[in-house]
Amino acid sequence: MDITGLFIFLAIGALAGWLAGTMMKGGGFGLLGNIVVGVIGAVLGGFVFGLLGITAGGLIGSIITATVGAALLLFIIRIIKKA
């Protein structure tokens, strides 16, 4: 992965983390927190979408996959914190 690919990957992670935080009524987590949530969410979303047989192509598909995964991650964390 070159520096441009890394920058795009981190930007998608930051955007997905911010969108998921906004959707889940948690607000943003700061730039670094959004990137971490978004990157982990991208992995989780890719795994879940793969199980469902859904492939996300292109930039918009990557953002959607990462956002759905990040929202799922925040939902799971919220459940664990309540227990």
Backbone as a printed PyTorch tensor [residue, N CA C, xyz], in Angstrom:
tensor([[[  0.8580,  -1.1700,   0.0000],
         [  0.0000,   0.0000,   0.0000],
         [  0.9050,   1.2340,   0.0000]],

        [[  0.6580,   2.1210,  -0.9250],
         [  1.4460,   3.3500,  -0.9830],
         [  0.8560,   4.4030,  -0.0450]],

        [[  1.4830,   5.5440,   0.0260],
         [  1.0660,   6.5910,   0.9690],
         [ -0.3250,   7.1250,   0.6130]],

        [[ -0.6420,   7.1900,  -0.6750],
         [ -1.9670,   7.6660,  -1.0820],
         [ -3.0490,   6.6940,  -0.6410]],

        [[ -2.8130,   5.4040,  -0.8270],
         [ -3.7710,   4.3930,  -0.3900],
         [ -3.9700,   4.4150,   1.1160]],

        [[ -2.8850,   4.6070,   1.8480],
         [ -2.9750,   4.6940,   3.2990],
         [ -3.7840,   5.9110,   3.7230]],

        [[ -3.5620,   7.0390,   3.0740],
         [ -4.3110,   8.2570,   3.3820],
         [ -5.8010,   8.0640,   3.1140]],

        [[ -6.1290,   7.4360,   1.9870],
         [ -7.5420,   7.1940,   1.6550],
         [ -8.1620,   6.2400,   2.6630]],

        [[ -7.4340,   5.1940,   3.0430],
         [ -7.9030,   4.2240,   4.0300],
         [ -8.2050,   4.9080,   5.3640]],

        [[ -7.3080,   5.7740,   5.8220],
         [ -7.5210,   6.4880,   7.0830],
         [ -8.6480,   7.5030,   6.9780]],

        [[ -8.7740,   8.1510,   5.8210],
         [ -9.8630,   9.1190,   5.6310],
         [-11.2200,   8.4070,   5.6390]],

        [[-11.3030,   7.2480,   4.9990],
         [-12.5510,   6.4740,   5.0240],
         [-12.8500,   6.0340,   6.4480]],

        [[-11.8250,   5.6060,   7.1790],
         [-12.0130,   5.2090,   8.5700],
         [-12.5180,   6.3510,   9.4310]],

        [[-11.9400,   7.5310,   9.2480],
         [-12.3690,   8.6960,  10.0320],
         [-13.8110,   9.0640,   9.7020]],

        [[-14.1490,   9.0660,   8.4210],
         [-15.5160,   9.3970,   8.0090],
         [-16.5150,   8.3610,   8.5200]],

        [[-16.1720,   7.0800,   8.3870],
         [-17.0730,   6.0200,   8.8430],
         [-17.2470,   6.0700,  10.3540]],

        [[-16.1780,   6.3220,  11.0910],
         [-16.2720,   6.4270,  12.5500],
         [-17.1460,   7.5930,  12.9680]],

        [[-16.9950,   8.7250,  12.2910],
         [-17.8140,   9.9010,  12.6130],
         [-19.2830,   9.6370,  12.2780]],

        [[-19.5410,   9.0570,  11.0980],
         [-20.9230,   8.7580,  10.7120],
         [-21.5650,   7.7650,  11.6770]],

        [[-20.8310,   6.7330,  12.0550],
         [-21.3790,   5.7310,  12.9780],
         [-21.6380,   6.3480,  14.3440]],

        [[-20.7280,   7.1900,  14.8190],
         [-20.9330,   7.8540,  16.1000],
         [-22.1430,   8.7590,  16.0830]],

        [[-22.3620,   9.4260,  14.9680],
         [-23.5260,  10.2940,  14.8230],
         [-24.8090,   9.4700,  14.7480]],

        [[-24.7830,   8.3800,  14.0030],
         [-25.9650,   7.5220,  13.8690],
         [-26.3290,   6.8660,  15.1950]],

        [[-25.3370,   6.5080,  15.9750],
         [-25.5760,   5.7910,  17.2280],
         [-25.7460,   6.7510,  18.4040]],

        [[-25.9250,   8.0180,  18.1560],
         [-26.1530,   9.0470,  19.1680],
         [-25.0070,   9.1560,  20.1740]],

        [[-23.8040,   8.7820,  19.7290],
         [-22.6590,   8.8930,  20.6170],
         [-21.8020,  10.0960,  20.2990]],

        [[-22.0810,  10.7460,  19.1950],
         [-21.2720,  11.8730,  18.7830],
         [-19.9430,  11.3990,  18.2340]],

        [[-19.0970,  12.3220,  17.8930],
         [-17.7780,  11.9840,  17.3920],
         [-16.8560,  11.5730,  18.5220]],

        [[-15.7690,  10.9430,  18.1680],
         [-14.8050,  10.4800,  19.1600],
         [-13.4560,  11.1440,  18.9690]],

        [[-13.4260,  12.2450,  18.2580],
         [-12.1540,  12.8760,  17.9240],
         [-11.5780,  12.1920,  16.6950]],

        [[-10.6030,  12.8040,  16.0960],
         [-10.0490,  12.2880,  14.8470],
         [ -9.4680,  10.8900,  15.0250]],

        [[ -8.6340,  10.6990,  16.0240],
         [ -7.9980,   9.3950,  16.2230],
         [ -9.0290,   8.3300,  16.5980]],

        [[ -9.9700,   8.6750,  17.4740],
         [-11.0150,   7.7260,  17.8590],
         [-11.8870,   7.3360,  16.6880]],

        [[-12.2430,   8.3060,  15.8510],
         [-13.0490,   8.0160,  14.6650],
         [-12.3010,   7.0950,  13.7090]],

        [[-11.0060,   7.3370,  13.5460],
         [-10.2110,   6.4870,  12.6580],
         [-10.1810,   5.0540,  13.1930]],

        [[ -9.9490,   4.8990,  14.4850],
         [ -9.8840,   3.5550,  15.0780],
         [-11.2260,   2.8450,  14.9360]],

        [[-12.3100,   3.5250,  15.2970],
         [-13.6420,   2.9210,  15.1850],
         [-13.9450,   2.5970,  13.7210]],

        [[-13.6130,   3.4850,  12.8210],
         [-13.8880,   3.2640,  11.3980],
         [-13.0740,   2.1330,  10.7980]],

        [[-11.8050,   2.0290,  11.1680],
         [-10.9570,   0.9600,  10.6240],
         [-11.4110,  -0.4000,  11.1520]],

        [[-11.6720,  -0.4880,  12.4480],
         [-12.1810,  -1.7490,  13.0120],
         [-13.5530,  -2.0540,  12.4150]],

        [[-14.3600,  -1.0180,  12.2490],
         [-15.6730,  -1.1970,  11.6280],
         [-15.5730,  -1.6660,  10.1900]],

        [[-14.5620,  -1.1930,   9.4610],
         [-14.3840,  -1.6380,   8.0770],
         [-14.0810,  -3.1300,   8.0240]],

        [[-13.2530,  -3.5970,   8.9400],
         [-12.9430,  -5.0240,   8.9880],
         [-14.1950,  -5.8210,   9.3670]],

        [[-14.9000,  -5.3580,  10.4000],
         [-16.1170,  -6.0380,  10.8530],
         [-17.1910,  -6.0100,   9.7660]],

        [[-17.3830,  -4.8520,   9.1480],
         [-18.3790,  -4.7320,   8.0710],
         [-18.0380,  -5.6050,   6.8780]],

        [[-16.7640,  -5.6540,   6.5110],
         [-16.3530,  -6.5160,   5.4060],
         [-16.6040,  -7.9800,   5.7130]],

        [[-16.3690,  -8.3720,   6.9650],
         [-16.6220,  -9.7530,   7.3740],
         [-18.1160, -10.0750,   7.3130]],

        [[-18.9400,  -9.2060,   7.8900],
         [-20.3900,  -9.4360,   7.9160],
         [-20.9640,  -9.4180,   6.5020]],

        [[-20.5740,  -8.4290,   5.7010],
         [-21.0740,  -8.3680,   4.3310],
         [-20.6240,  -9.5870,   3.5370]],

        [[-19.4090, -10.0730,   3.7990],
         [-18.9180, -11.2690,   3.1330],
         [-19.7510, -12.4900,   3.4880]],

        [[-20.1420, -12.6100,   4.7560],
         [-20.9960, -13.7170,   5.1720],
         [-22.3540, -13.6610,   4.4760]],

        [[-22.8270, -12.4550,   4.2330],
         [-24.1250, -12.2760,   3.5820],
         [-24.0280, -12.3470,   2.0580]],

        [[-22.8060, -12.4340,   1.5310],
         [-22.6250, -12.5000,   0.0910],
         [-22.7130, -11.1590,  -0.6040]],

        [[-22.5410, -10.0860,   0.1520],
         [-22.6250,  -8.7340,  -0.4010],
         [-21.2080,  -8.2320,  -0.6490]],

        [[-20.9600,  -7.7240,  -1.8390],
         [-19.6600,  -7.1490,  -2.1400],
         [-19.8240,  -5.6470,  -2.3350]],

        [[-18.9430,  -4.8970,  -1.7220],
         [-18.9950,  -3.4410,  -1.8320],
         [-17.8580,  -3.0050,  -2.7430]],

        [[-18.2030,  -2.3740,  -3.8330],
         [-17.1900,  -1.9020,  -4.7620],
         [-17.1170,  -0.3920,  -4.7720]],

        [[-15.9520,   0.1130,  -4.9870],
         [-15.7630,   1.5410,  -5.1250],
         [-15.6930,   2.2740,  -3.7980]],

        [[-15.5330,   3.5570,  -3.8900],
         [-15.3690,   4.4040,  -2.7100],
         [-16.6340,   4.4560,  -1.8640]],

        [[-17.7790,   4.6500,  -2.4830],
         [-19.0360,   4.7400,  -1.7440],
         [-19.3380,   3.4160,  -1.0510]],

        [[-19.1260,   2.3090,  -1.7350],
         [-19.3410,   0.9970,  -1.1320],
         [-18.4400,   0.7660,   0.0670]],

        [[-17.1960,   1.2260,  -0.0190],
         [-16.2610,   1.0940,   1.1050],
         [-16.7170,   1.9270,   2.2970]],

        [[-17.2010,   3.1240,   2.0360],
         [-17.6780,   3.9870,   3.1190],
         [-18.9070,   3.3660,   3.7750]],

        [[-19.8100,   2.8320,   2.9770],
         [-21.0200,   2.1990,   3.5250],
         [-20.6460,   0.9780,   4.3590]],

        [[-19.7690,   0.1440,   3.8380],
         [-19.3430,  -1.0510,   4.5650],
         [-18.6910,  -0.6840,   5.8870]],

        [[-17.7810,   0.2820,   5.8580],
         [-17.0860,   0.6950,   7.0800],
         [-18.0550,   1.3320,   8.0710]],

        [[-19.0020,   2.1150,   7.6000],
         [-19.9580,   2.7730,   8.4870],
         [-20.8830,   1.7610,   9.1480]],

        [[-21.3890,   0.8150,   8.3730],
         [-22.2610,  -0.2220,   8.9420],
         [-21.4810,  -1.0470,   9.9690]],

        [[-20.2540,  -1.4040,   9.6340],
         [-19.4340,  -2.1600,  10.5710],
         [-19.1170,  -1.3720,  11.8310]],

        [[-18.8340,  -0.0840,  11.6850],
         [-18.5350,   0.7550,  12.8490],
         [-19.7730,   0.9190,  13.7290]],

        [[-20.9430,   1.0790,  13.1170],
         [-22.1780,   1.1800,  13.8960],
         [-22.4440,  -0.1280,  14.6430]],

        [[-22.1960,  -1.2430,  13.9900],
         [-22.3450,  -2.5380,  14.6470],
         [-21.3610,  -2.6760,  15.8090]],

        [[-20.1350,  -2.2220,  15.6040],
         [-19.1330,  -2.2470,  16.6660],
         [-19.5770,  -1.4100,  17.8600]],

        [[-20.0760,  -0.2070,  17.6220],
         [-20.5370,   0.6530,  18.7090],
         [-21.7410,   0.0480,  19.4210]],

        [[-22.6150,  -0.6100,  18.6760],
         [-23.7690,  -1.2850,  19.2680],
         [-23.3140,  -2.4120,  20.1900]],

        [[-22.3660,  -3.2050,  19.7300],
         [-21.8380,  -4.3060,  20.5470],
         [-21.1510,  -3.7730,  21.7970]],

        [[-20.3730,  -2.7100,  21.6550],
         [-19.6960,  -2.1150,  22.8160],
         [-20.7180,  -1.5950,  23.8100]],

        [[-21.7850,  -0.9710,  23.3270],
         [-22.8250,  -0.4550,  24.2160],
         [-23.4960,  -1.5880,  24.9990]],

        [[-23.7590,  -2.7240,  24.3410],
         [-24.3490,  -3.8730,  25.0100],
         [-23.4020,  -4.4230,  26.0730]],

        [[-22.1320,  -4.5250,  25.7570],
         [-21.1440,  -5.0630,  26.6960],
         [-20.9970,  -4.1370,  27.9100]],

        [[-21.0160,  -2.8270,  27.6820],
         [-20.8890,  -1.8820,  28.7990],
         [-22.0640,  -1.9410,  29.7530]],

        [[-23.2610,  -2.2640,  29.2450],
         [-24.4440,  -2.3550,  30.1030],
         [-24.4350,  -3.6260,  30.9340]],

        [[-23.7710,  -4.6560,  30.4510],
         [-23.7680,  -5.9500,  31.1670],
         [-22.8310,  -5.9300,  32.3500]]])
